[in-house]
Amino acid sequence: MISTLGSKTMRSIKPTLGDILLWLATAFPFVLAILLIATMLTLRPAQADQTTSDSRSDKNPLASLKKDDVAKIATLLASETASDSCGGKDLMAELQKSDPTKYASIIAAGDKVENGKGIFWKIEKPGLKPSWLLGTMHVSDSRVLTMPKGAAEAVASTDTIVVESDEILDDKKAAATLFANPSLTMLTDGSTISQHLSPEDNARLEAGLKERGIVLAAVSRMQPWLIASSFEMTGCEIRRKTAGAKFLDQKLASDAAAQGKQVKGLETLAEQAKAMSDLPTELHLKSLIQTLELGNKINDVNETMTELYLAGNIGAMVPMLKVIEPNQKITDGDSAAFEQRIILDRNKVMADRSAPILDKGNAFIAVGALHLVGDQGLIALLRKQGFTVTSVN
């Protein structure tokens, strides 16, 4: 199956849950889940009272949440159980020893992915100062925060820092904006998540939540992608973020703002949340249940993706996940829909909105690494706009 990976897209390989874990880590900001839930605890009582008095619960499911439920939801993010330790294994390193042939097939498949090597790129056009493009992971791991050689110097020399959304500079404000449109984060048809699940899957979800110290009723009206994204983060990453640690994109933006540099966003967080909410509920439910089934293996998946990222081998990430993940219920159609809405549609928006910024030169762009690769990736799209884009390392 690995050998079917084409040099342009990655759709030819049968999808697994690993695809969605990867896309969320490298192309969708996990901070949405963190700020949406954690911010609920920091809303002033007056704000909460105003929300309750101004909104009927059938129109705004947030209004029906009790303070005790909000506290339980926060536990979902801050729980410190034994399984929260990252402590993951590099599965590629293990595979290289146990099955060199399979390991080699993953590397070979990654080599065929267009623009799949390198996370740091130089963008040039005659008459302009060079700009820069960095593929990121939306994590606060110190290894990721240590950017590749030359990137820190590029950041220091540029006038403008561009990230996926400049709203990440103010988590509370961004969360308040998203909460103003419950359809982005809540089930607004009057249903609960349990009504979308089989009895067996509902029991599995309830048990998984219980392990995190939260009752199902507290999150029953949240959209499944929001619940799933919190499970898809490792426990140590959750703790770092709830303690105030910044992920790479956020750190770049906040440092630039502190230095008086211009910070621009290519999207709004509402647009990003809508991309997730636009996908079929059934797909998110599959992802949620299968993420629960993944259990502690999420630490190994995260560590393996991090090692590939640090090596600049973004193209090998998807082939790796095809091998290490067991058979899943995610279909080809599910995978194609997810890739189209979360990756490809957003790539075009990012390229279009980057163009006028890059036409001024001397900018530094940082977006999820998976947005860079493929014939419809940001690198290819910028080249079509007349820019020369070359790998720095």
N, C-alpha and C positions, 0 to 999 in steps of 0.2 A: 504493500500500500504506500509505503514511503516513497518508492521510486516514481510514483505518479505525480509528484509535486512538480508543477511547471515553474518556469523561470519568471513568470509574470504575476500569477496569482496563487493563492494557497487554497483555493476552493476544491481542488481536485482530490484532496485527501479526505477520507471519511471523518466527519467531525466528532469530537468528544467534548465532555465537560471541560477538559483542559483548555480548549479554545476560548471558552467564555472566561475562565480564570485568567488566561493570558491577556485577552482583550481588555478586561477590567483593570488589570495591573499596569498595562502599558499604554492603554488608549482611553481609559475612562477614569476620572478622578474619584477614588474611594472616599475622598474628603467629603463628597456629597452625603454619604451615609453617616459619617461622623458628625458633620456640622448639623445635619437635619435633626438627628436624634439628640445629640449632646446639648445643642443650643436650647432645646426645650426646657432644660433644667435651669438655664440662666435668664430666661425671660422674666421680666419684672412682674410681680403679682398683678399690677395694674394692667399690664398688657394682656395677661391671661384672662383677667376679668372682662376686659374690653372685647377680646375675641369671643368669649362665651356669650356676652350680651348682644353682640352684633351679628353673630352667625348662628343659624339654625344647624343642628347636628346633622340633618339630612343633606345639607349643602356643604358643610365643612366638618368632616369627620374628626378633625383635631379638637373641635369644641367638645366632643364627647369623652375625651380622655381625662381621667382623674389624675390628681397630683400623685397618688400612689402608683398609678400606672406609668406615669412619666419617670418616676424614680426607678421602677423596675426595668423600663426600657434602657435607661442609662446603664443599668447593670449588664445589659447585653454587650455593651462596649467596654466596660471597665472590669469585667469579671477576671479574677486572677486565680484560675484553677491550674492544676498540674499540667493540663494540656496546653496552657498558654505560652509555655516556653517555646521560642522559635526552634532552636536546636535541630534544624532540618539537615538532611543529608543531601549531598550533591549526587543525584541519581545518574547523571551522565558519567561522573567519575567511576561510580560503581559499575555502570554498564560497560565502560571501556575495559574493565578488568574481567567481568563475567561473560560478556558477549561482544568481543571486538568487531565482529561482522555487523551486528545490529548497530553498534555505535558508529561505525564507519558509514552506514547507510543514512543515518541521521545527519551527519556532517555533510555528506554528499548532497542530500536533499536541500540542506540549508544553503549550500554553495550556489544552487540554481536560482535562488530567490533574488530577483532584481533589487539592487541597492540593499541587500540583506547584510552586508558587512560594514560595520562602523556606526557609531552613534553621534559622531561630531563631524560636521560638514561646513565647508566654506562656500558662501554664496557671492558670486561676482557678476558685475555688468560694467562694460566700459564707461568711464567717467564717474563712477561711484566708488565710495569707500566700501571695502568688503563688509558683508554681513555674515552671520553665523547661524547654524541650526544645530540644536542639541536634542537628541531623542532621550526621553527620560523614563524612569519608572516612578509612579506616584507613591513612593514610600519614603520613610524617614531613616532608612538604614544608612549608617555612617559611610559604608563603602560606596553607596550610590551617591551620597552627598559630596564625596570626593570626586569631582568631575575629571574627565580624561585630560591628558597633558595639553596645555594651551587654552583650555576652555576658560579657566579663571582669568587669564590675561585678556582673553577676548571680551569677557563680561566687563572687565575693568575699563576697557578702551572704548566701549560702545556708548552711544547716547541713549538708546531706547532698548528696554527689555520687553519682550513679547512672550506672553504665556497663553495657555488655552483660554483662561478667563481671569481678568484682573480682579474679579470679585473675591478671589481667594484671599485678598489682602484683609478682608473684614468678614470673618466667618459668620458672626452673628447677623450682620446686615444681609448677607447672602442667604442665610437660612430664613430670615424673616421674609425676604422676597419670594422664596420658594413656597413657604407656608401660606403665602397670600393666594396661591393657586393650588388648592388641595388636589386637583386632578393629576398633578405631576407626581405626587407621592402617596396618595391614598386611594383606596377603592371607593369610588364615589357613587356606585350603583346600588348602594345599600347592602351589598354582600360582604361576607367575611372571607378570609383566606381559607377557612375550613370548608366552606361550601364549594370551593374549587378543587378540593383534594379528595382522594379516596380515603376511606376510614384508615387504611394501613398507612398511607402517607401522612395523614393528619396526626396519627399517633407518633410517627417518626419525628415529625416537626415538633410536636409537643414535648417529646422526650429530649430533643436537641436543645430546645429553648430552656427546658427545666435544668439541664446541665449548666446553663449560663445564668441560672438564678432568676428566670423570668417566666411568667405565665403566658400562655398563648393568647388569652383574652386581651392582654396589654398591647399587642401588636396586630391583632386580628384584622384590622381595617387598613393596615399599611400595604402598599403595593409589594408584591413578592420580591421584586428586584431589590428593594430597599432592605428587606430582611436578609435576603441572600447575600448582599454585598458585605454585610457585617460579619457573616460567617466565613466569607471568602478571604478575609484578612486574618493574618496570624495574630495570636493573642498578644505577642510582644509589640507588634505594630499598632494594635489598638491602644495598648497602654501608653506607648510613646506619643501617639497623637492626642489622646485625651489628656495627657500631661502637658501638652502645648508644643511638642516637637513638630517641626515643619517638614513637609515632604519637599523634594528637590525643587519642583516648580515654584512652590510657595515661598521657599527660602530665597530663591533668586529674585522673585518679585518684591518681597519685603525688604531685602537688603538694598535693592535698587531704589525703592521708594525712600528708604532712610537716607540714602545718599543724594536725594533730590533728582534722581533720574526719572525719565518718563517711563511709565509702565502701561502697556496696552494689552488688551485681551482680544482674542480672535472669536470668542463665543461668549455667551452668557451662561451662567449655571442653569438658568431656566431652560435654555436651549439644550443643554446636555441632559438634563433630567427628562425633557420631553422626548429626546431620542430613545431613552430607555423605556419611558411609558408608552411610546408608540408601538413597541414590539408586542406581540401577542402575549396575553397573560399566561397562556399554556406554556410558552417557552420559558418564561420566568419561573413558573412553578416547577418545571423539569429541572432547571438550574438549581433552584432552592433545595429540592429533595436530594439531588445528586451531590450537591455540596455537603449536605449533612452526612451522606454516605461516605464521602471522602475522609471525613474525620481528621485525625492528626496528620494524615498524609499531606495536608495542605502546607505543612511546614517544609516537607521535602520538596514539593512542587515549587514553593516560593524560593527556597535556597537554590534549586537548580536553575530557575529562570534568572535569578540574580547573578549567578556565575556566568551564564551565557551573556547576559547584558554587559557585565563587566569586561567580558572578552570581546564585546562588540559584535557578537554573532547573533544578531536579531533574527536572521533568516532561519536559524536552526531551532528557534523556540517552538514553533508549531509542529514540525516533524518530531521533536523530542516528546511533546505532549501526546502525540498519536501513539507512541510506543509505550510510554510509562502508564497511561491511563487504561483501565479496563474498558470493556464495551459499555457504551452508555446509550441512553434513550434519545439523545440529541440527534435529529435527523439531518440529512443534507439540506433540506429546506430551512430548518431552524438555523443552521450555521450560515447559510447564504443570507437569510434575513438579518441576522445579527451583524454579519460583516458589512452588509450594505448600509444599514442604518447607523451603526456605531462607528464604523471605520470609513467607508468610501464616501458616503454623503458628507460626513464631517471633513474629510480630506479636501473636498472641493471647496467647502466654505472657508477652511483655513487658508487654502492657496489663494482664493479670490481676495480675502481680507488682508492677507500678507503682502500682496503685490504693491499697493500704494505705500506701505511702510518700507518695503525693500527698495522701492524706487528712489527713496531718499538716502539709502545707504546707511552703514554704521549701526545696524540693529542686531540684536541677539535674540533668536527665537528658541523657545524650549517647549516642546510638546511631547506627548507620549510616543515612545519609540516605534510602536507598531504603525503609527501614522506615516512613517518615513518610507516604508518598504513597498515593493510591488510596482506594477506599471501604472497604477492609479494612486500611488503614494505621493506624499508631499514633495519628495525630491523630484520625481518624474514630472509632476505638475508644474513645479517651479521652472524646470528646464524648458517645458513647453511655453512658458511665459517669456523665455529669452534669457534666463539667468544661467550662468555656469555654476554648477554645484559639484564640488569635489570633496572626497573624504579626506579629513585632516590626518587621521591616524590610519 
